[in-house]
Structure formats: C-alpha cells, structure tokens
C-alpha cells in the first residue's frame, strides 16, 4: 500500500499544507500510525481510506499549529521549484489554486479528494468521515464557490 499510494498522499498533503517537507512528514506519520495499529483495523479493505483520513487530520493539525504561530503570515503561493516549472505553471492553474486556497477547509478537502485523486463520492465521504450525501453537497458548494471566485457563471 505504501509503494502504491505514497506519492499521491504526499501530493494531497502538499496541496493542503504548501510545503514538501511538512507534507512528507504528515504522510510518514500517517503510515507509521496505521502500521502500528493494523491489528485494530476492523476492515483491512478500508486501510487506504483510514490512511487518507489520517493524512487529512495530520494536515489539519499542522495548519492549526501554524495558525497559532503565524497569525500574520504571508498568504500561500503555489510552490515554484525552478524557472522551468514557473514557466510551465500556467496562469489559469495558478488562479484555480489561489481560489481553492480561499475556500473553507472542508470544501477544499472535498474538492481535492474528488477531482485531484478522482475518488468517488463514497470514498471522499469515507476519507473525511462524513456521510455520502454530505460529501456530495460539500463538493457542490465548493464547486459553486470556486466558480464564483473564478468569475464563471453557473
């Protein structure tokens, strides 16, 4: 499971946190805790959903800690690792990421899981530990808010 899903989970954490090192730490911790508690998992088939939830919870914890330390921090800008990657990162993608950043946490998480990871509504619900109908409505509200932020009509 680690080999197959590690990179994707780091990307999820990177979108949520904005820096590679913290993202890797959160994913590492999620896998370590899952491995340590594997005997307590009721349904081994849901281990991936559990790890995704652990990654989201870890991201929330990091963000809470940052909020208490950096009350007046500079807003997150998408990472640029080189001049080439800056050139490849199109203006439209940058606008979407900035608009996504401004969404409420729950909507941002739901949209990221649904469209970046291509999870079903039920998988999003399992990961976020909410009902499927709540996941669907959160996604719908998030898409509407994202459309408004980008100046698109319904």
N, C-alpha and C positions, 0 to 999 in steps of 0.2 A: 504494500500500500504506500509506503514511504517513497519508493522509487517512482511509482506511477503518479502520485499526486503532490509531491513536494513542491515542484516548480509552480504549479498552479496556485497552491495555497500561499506561497511566498508572494505571488503577484497580487492575490486578494489582499493580503496584509499590506503590501506596498501601496495599493490604491487607497486603503483606509488610513495608513499612517504617514506616507510620504517619504519615508527613508528606508533604504535597503537593509541596513544593519538591524534596526528595530523589527522590521518585517521578518527577517530570518530568525531572530531571537524568539519572536512570538510563535512562529511555526515550530521551531525546535522544541519549545516548551510544551506546545500542544501535543506533539507526537510523543514526547517523553512521558507526559502525564497519562496519555492514552495507553501507552505500552505498560506503564506501571500498574494501571488499573484494569488491564484487559480481562482479568478474571471476574471482574464485577459487571462487565458488559452483558446485558440481558440478551441482546440480539447482535451477534457478530456481523450480520449483514449491514447494520446501521453504524458501523465503526467510522466510516468516512463522514457521515453526517455528524457524528459526535466530534470528530477532529475539526470539521469546518466550524461547528459551534464553538469549540474551544479556541480556534483562531480568532473568530469574531469577538469572543469575550476577552481574549488577550489584548486585542486591538483596543477595545473599549477601555480596558484598564490602563493601557499605555496613554491613551488620549486623556483620560481623567487625570493621571499623574502630570501630564504635560500642562493641562489646563490650570492646575494649581500652581505650577512653577512659572509658566509663561503666560500670564494673564494678558499681556500686551504684545504678543508675538506677531511677527510679520506673517501675513496670510500665506498659506501654502501655494507654491508654484510647482507645476509638474516638473519632475527632475530632468535635468539635461546633463548627460554624461560626457558628451563630446560635441564639437561643432557639427559633425556629420549628423548626429542624432537630432540636434537642434534644427537642422535644415529639413530633416525628414518629418519632424513633428509638425504636421500641418496646422494652420490657423484654426480650421474647423474642429479638429480633435482637441486642441488647446481650449477652445471655447466650451466644448462639451465637458471636459474635465473640470474646468473652473466652475461651470454651472452645477455639475454634480457635487462638487465640494460644498456648495452653498445649501444643498438640500439637507433636511433633517437627517440625522444619523440613520434612523430606521429605513427611510426611503432610499438613502444612498446604499445601504447594505443590500436591500432587496433588489434594487436595480442591478447592482454589481453581480450578485449571485445569479440573477435571471439571465442577463444579457452578456456578461463577460464570461461566465462559466457555463452558460447555456443549460442551467438547471431547470427542471420542471417546477411548476408552482408548488407541488407537494414536497419536492426536495428543498426548495427555498424555505418552505414552512418548517420542515424538519430541522434544517440547519439553524434557523432563527428561533426555533422552539415556539412557534405560533401556529394557529390553525391555517389550513389552506385558503380559506376564504379571506382571512386577514392578510395573508401574503398577497393574494390577488388584488385586494383593494389597496394595499400599500404600494404595490407595483403600479397600479393605475394612477394613484395620486402622485406618485413620483414622476411618472412619465408626463402627466399633465403639468406639473410644476417645472420640469425640465424644459418642456415645450414653451411654457411662458417665459422662462429665463432666457431662452434662445431666440425669443421673438417669433416663434412659429404659431400659426393658427391651428386650432383643434382639428 
